[in-house]
């Protein structure tokens, strides 16, 4: 029966993690017609997701304001709970 691996063998060292990151970031992928480093592309994608999330969140807040103030929706707590459930799901 083989001996169980030790914890040090399962967890990579910080040096191994840095070398993996450098290897990953040194690769170049095609982004449309431009050669863009992988890490830059990943960062731009993350920033885009955050910007879209902020914009959609603002749109939901403005729509809730419209429903409550101008359309006379009578249940503000229900509306808030519905929005929270939709964001979590």
Secondary structure, DSSP 8 states (H G I E B T S, - for coil): ------HHHHS--HHHHHHHHHHHHH-EEEETTEEEEHHHHHHHHHHHHHHHHHHHHHHHHHHHHHHHHTS--S-HHHHHHHHHHHHH-
